[in-house]
Each structure stands twice: as structure tokens, then as C-alpha cells.
């Protein structure tokens, strides 16, 4: 929550006060802006709980730096390579990889799919309503685009499949699955 004795500074004022150049922001933010633009937001997402949705207001009213960092890592995770698998960094412990390799019978793509599975319903409490379903699918589509861009940045030259399944395909609701694309000569 913003705590100050005066009015909240604009983004430009904050950047100038901290000595940062606004152009510097493009290096890190432009892929995210491109990913978020994607398809136009649905009418339900544009109007949340009866009024126009303002993401900056929601962050200001409900967030803090710890929550902002958590969401930054959710949308732009750090990926690492362990035993031939590209995994979400926070899930890539030696124990988890070893257990995943055992469960998947050594199939690296199945290990990636298992350890990189993210169900939005399990991450955040949601109501069972068509409005919430649509909003979570929009979040899932944005995460899918962001993860694809993050993987391209962190592993140039490699191909990945970032799949989003909705309520119809996965009873957990919107769920992301990530695995390496098949390499030439493999199935």
C-alpha cells in the first residue's frame, strides 16, 4: 500500500527521482507489454465487480513489493536446466527432479510437464462463477505468452510448448503445462 504524506508520484517522477532512465524500462518491460496487449480484454475482464478495471489502482490498493515480486515471478519466471529438463527455478530441487525422473520413467519431457504444471485454481482462491472463470482464463493466456517470451530469452535457440488448458480439458481449471518441443529425430 502506498504510504506518503503527499500525492502519489507518477511513474516518470519515480524514475527521475531514482536516477533511472525511462528508456531503460523498455529492455525489461516491453516483452511483457507486448504479451499483455495480446487479444483485447473481454467485456467481463474490462469491468470487474461492476466497475471499470484499473490494474494500477488494484496494485496500489492491495499490493506491496513482496506481492509485486511474487506476481513478477509468476508471469516471468526464472527457468533453470537440471538433468536435461528446463524447469521453473523454484521447483528444480535435486529431490524433485530425481522423483520426477523416476515417476516419468526417465522421459524428460514428461518430467518437465509434471514439475512445470501450474493450476491457477490451486494458486489463488477463486469463486465458482462464469466471471471468475473468464478472468482466470485471461490470466492464463497472459501467463502463456509471458512464459513463451521468458523461455525464448533465457534459452535462445530452443523450442518449448507452453500449453494452457481450460475447464473443459482439465478439471483443475485453467492450467499451464510446459515442456520442451520434440527434438529432431525424437517423438
Secondary structure, DSSP 8 states (H G I E B T S, - for coil): ----SS----HHHHHHHTT--HHHHHHHHHHHHHHHHSS---HHHHEETTEE--HHHHHHHH--HHHHHHHHHHHS--EEEETTEEEEGGG--HHHHHHHHHHTTT-HHHHHHHHT-EEHHHHS---SSHHHHHHHHHHHHHHHHHHHHHHHHHSTT--EEEEEE-TTT-TTSSEEEEEE---TT--
